Amino acid sequence: MATLVSLARNAMLSVAVATALALAAGPSQACDYYYYRTVTTYVAVQPVGYYVTHYDDCGDAYQVRVVTHRTVRVPVARQEKVYC
């Protein structure tokens, strides 16, 4: 019976020591929270269309619409999630 009591006492002592060490180590480095930060980006793509004159086999002119894209610097604010 004495060994059962001593085993229980040793188990309780080891739990108490582990808890004390965990509390003495301070807060854990794992991040459980986040916040939002406003980030401004400056790149946007804008479609640009213009007409180009082409000629068919008979030499008659016709116009063709050509659409390209150009990069424009436009400030755009967005929310970014940041952990810790």
C-alpha positions in Angstrom: 0.0 0.0 0.0 2.9 2.3 0.7 4.1 2.0 -2.9 0.7 3.1 -4.3 0.7 6.2 -2.1 4.3 7.0 -3.0 3.6 6.5 -6.7 0.6 8.9 -6.5 2.7 11.4 -4.6 5.5 11.2 -7.2 3.0 11.7 -10.0 1.5 14.7 -8.4 4.9 16.1 -7.7 6.0 15.7 -11.3 2.8 17.4 -12.6 3.4 20.3 -10.2 7.1 20.7 -11.4 6.0 20.6 -15.0 3.4 23.2 -14.4 5.9 25.4 -12.6 8.4 25.1 -15.4 5.8 25.9 -18.0 4.7 29.1 -16.1 8.3 30.1 -15.5 9.1 29.9 -19.2 6.7 32.7 -20.0 4.1 33.0 -22.8 4.5 30.7 -25.7 5.8 32.0 -29.0 2.8 30.6 -30.9 0.6 33.3 -32.4 -3.1 33.0 -31.7 -4.3 36.5 -32.8 -4.1 38.7 -35.9 -4.9 42.2 -37.0 -5.6 44.0 -40.2 -3.2 46.5 -41.7 -4.0 48.8 -44.6 -1.6 48.4 -47.5 -1.5 50.7 -50.5 -0.6 49.2 -53.9 0.0 51.3 -57.0 -0.3 49.0 -60.0 -3.4 48.6 -62.1 -3.9 47.4 -65.6 -6.1 49.4 -68.0 -7.3 48.2 -71.4 -6.6 50.6 -74.2 -8.2 50.3 -77.6 -7.3 51.9 -80.9 -7.9 51.4 -84.6 -5.4 50.3 -87.1 -5.8 50.5 -90.9 -5.3 47.3 -92.8 -5.6 46.6 -96.6 -7.2 43.6 -98.2 -6.0 41.8 -101.3 -7.7 44.3 -103.6 -6.1 47.3 -101.9 -9.2 48.5 -100.1 -8.6 49.9 -96.7 -10.5 48.8 -93.6 -10.0 49.5 -89.9 -9.5 46.9 -87.2 -9.9 47.6 -83.5 -6.8 46.5 -81.5 -7.1 46.2 -77.7 -3.9 46.2 -75.6 -3.3 46.8 -71.9 -1.1 49.4 -70.2 0.1 49.6 -66.7 -1.1 52.6 -64.8 0.0 53.6 -61.3 -3.2 54.0 -59.3 -3.2 53.9 -55.5 -5.5 51.2 -54.3 -5.9 50.6 -50.5 -6.6 47.0 -49.3 -6.7 45.3 -46.0 -4.0 42.7 -45.2 -4.2 40.1 -42.4 -1.1 40.1 -40.2 -0.4 37.5 -37.6 1.3 38.6 -34.4 
